[in-house]
Amino acid sequence: MADHAERTRHVVVMGVSGSGKTTIAEGVVARTGMTFAEADAFHPRANIEKMESGVALTDEDRGPWLEALNAWMQERSEAGDSTAITCSALRRRYRDVLRTGLPSLDFVHLDGPAEVIRERITSRRGHFMPPQLLQSQFDLLEPLGPDESGIVLDVRRPPEEIITAAVAWLGVRG
């Protein structure tokens, strides 16, 4: 099994809420054949209720969620599957939890002006993340460090361009 894990690739499409993580991750998956997971599906109900009520999550709230995402990627890796997940991954310590025990983890950081992302988040429907929590995410956001494998892509570019750039940078073929 370890031999399979060493040949897997794992990518987190990261950024604040409304940056387009799901659209870009699904595009990467369509082009590469990686296995997809939406990080929001891993949140315990208490986290979702907290966000729905306009309360930002704490590090204590995020801990079990990040550990569950990491466990899922490790399980997929052991099965020989490469993965692409969405996750805000706002802080270095969150990314460190996600990275634990994996042969590699790359980050595609979707970044852009707060006003562009605020407009997106305000116009979407059916998501539990209210627009008033967006600033708290920008406040927490720590840029990728020079020792972290990642690329930063501008959310103002068309999705297809972002997906093409991400896949080219990853060097993964389906």
C-alpha positions in Angstrom: 0.0 0.0 0.0 2.8 2.5 0.8 4.0 2.2 -2.8 0.6 3.3 -4.0 0.6 6.2 -1.6 4.0 7.5 -2.8 2.7 7.8 -6.4 -0.4 9.9 -5.4 -0.8 13.6 -5.7 -3.0 15.7 -3.5 -4.1 19.3 -4.1 -6.1 21.7 -2.0 -7.9 24.5 -3.9 -7.9 27.1 -1.2 -9.1 30.7 -0.5 -11.8 32.6 1.3 -15.5 31.8 0.9 -16.7 32.9 -2.5 -13.4 32.7 -4.3 -14.5 29.9 -6.6 -12.9 26.9 -4.9 -15.6 24.4 -6.0 -15.7 25.5 -9.6 -12.0 25.3 -10.0 -11.5 22.0 -8.1 -14.2 20.4 -10.1 -12.5 21.6 -13.3 -9.1 20.2 -12.1 -10.8 16.9 -11.3 -12.5 16.8 -14.8 -9.1 17.2 -16.5 -7.0 15.0 -14.2 -9.2 12.2 -13.0 -8.3 13.0 -9.4 -10.9 12.1 -6.7 -12.9 15.2 -5.5 -14.1 16.2 -2.1 -15.9 19.3 -1.0 -14.6 20.3 2.4 -17.9 21.8 3.5 -19.3 18.3 3.5 -16.9 17.4 6.3 -18.0 20.1 8.7 -19.9 18.9 11.7 -23.5 20.2 12.0 -22.5 22.4 14.9 -19.9 24.3 12.7 -22.5 24.9 10.0 -25.1 26.1 12.5 -22.5 28.5 14.0 -21.7 30.0 10.6 -25.3 30.2 9.6 -25.9 32.3 12.7 -23.1 34.7 11.6 -20.5 33.5 14.1 -17.0 32.8 12.8 -15.4 29.5 13.6 -12.6 29.2 16.1 -9.4 27.1 15.7 -11.0 24.7 18.1 -14.0 24.4 15.8 -11.8 23.9 12.7 -9.5 21.3 14.3 -11.7 18.1 13.9 -12.8 19.3 10.4 -9.2 19.7 9.2 -8.3 16.3 10.8 -11.2 14.6 9.0 -10.1 16.1 5.6 -6.6 14.9 6.2 -7.8 11.4 7.2 -9.9 11.2 4.0 -6.9 12.2 1.8 -4.7 9.7 3.6 -7.2 6.9 3.0 -7.5 7.8 -0.6 -3.7 8.0 -0.9 -3.3 4.5 0.6 -5.8 3.2 -1.9 -3.6 4.8 -4.7 -6.0 7.6 -5.5 -4.9 11.2 -6.1 -7.2 13.9 -4.7 -8.4 17.4 -5.2 -10.3 19.0 -2.3 -11.7 22.4 -1.6 -10.7 24.0 1.7 -10.3 27.5 2.8 -6.9 26.5 4.4 -6.6 30.1 5.6 -3.7 29.7 8.1 -0.4 28.0 7.9 -1.2 25.8 10.9 -4.4 24.6 9.1 -2.4 23.7 6.0 0.1 21.8 8.3 -2.7 19.7 9.6 -3.9 18.9 6.0 -0.3 18.0 5.0 0.3 15.5 7.8 1.2 12.0 6.7 0.8 12.7 2.9 3.5 12.1 0.3 2.8 15.5 -1.1 0.3 18.3 -0.9 0.0 21.2 -3.3 -2.1 24.3 -2.9 -3.9 26.3 -5.5 -4.7 29.6 -3.8 -7.6 31.5 -5.4 -7.0 35.1 -4.5 -8.5 38.5 -5.4 -9.8 41.8 -4.2 -12.3 41.7 -1.3 -14.9 43.7 -3.2 -14.9 41.2 -6.1 -15.3 38.2 -3.7 -17.9 40.1 -1.6 -20.0 40.7 -4.7 -19.9 37.0 -5.5 -20.7 35.8 -2.0 -23.6 38.3 -1.7 -25.2 37.1 -5.0 -25.0 33.3 -4.3 -27.9 31.5 -2.8 -28.2 28.3 -0.7 -24.8 28.5 1.0 -24.5 28.6 4.8 -21.6 31.1 4.8 -23.1 34.6 5.3 -21.4 37.6 3.6 -20.8 39.2 7.0 -18.2 36.6 7.8 -16.1 37.2 4.8 -13.9 39.9 6.4 -13.1 37.4 9.3 -11.7 35.1 6.6 -9.6 37.8 5.0 -8.3 38.7 8.5 -7.2 35.1 9.1 -5.7 34.5 5.7 -1.9 33.8 5.8 -0.2 33.7 2.4 1.5 30.5 1.3 5.1 30.3 2.7 8.1 29.9 0.4 8.4 26.3 1.7 4.8 25.5 0.8 4.1 24.0 -2.6 1.6 26.3 -4.2 0.5 28.7 -6.8 -1.6 31.9 -6.4 -4.2 32.5 -9.1 -6.3 35.7 -9.6 -10.1 35.0 -9.2 -10.8 37.8 -11.7 -9.6 35.5 -14.5 -12.2 33.3 -16.3 -12.6 29.9 -14.6 -11.4 28.0 -17.6 -8.1 30.0 -17.6 -7.7 29.4 -13.9 -8.3 25.7 -14.3 -5.8 25.5 -17.2 -3.2 27.4 -15.2 -3.7 25.1 -12.2 -3.5 21.9 -14.2 -0.4 23.1 -16.0 1.3 24.1 -12.8 0.4 20.7 -11.2 1.7 18.8 -14.2 -1.0 16.2 -13.7 -2.6 14.5 -16.7 -5.8 12.4 -16.7 
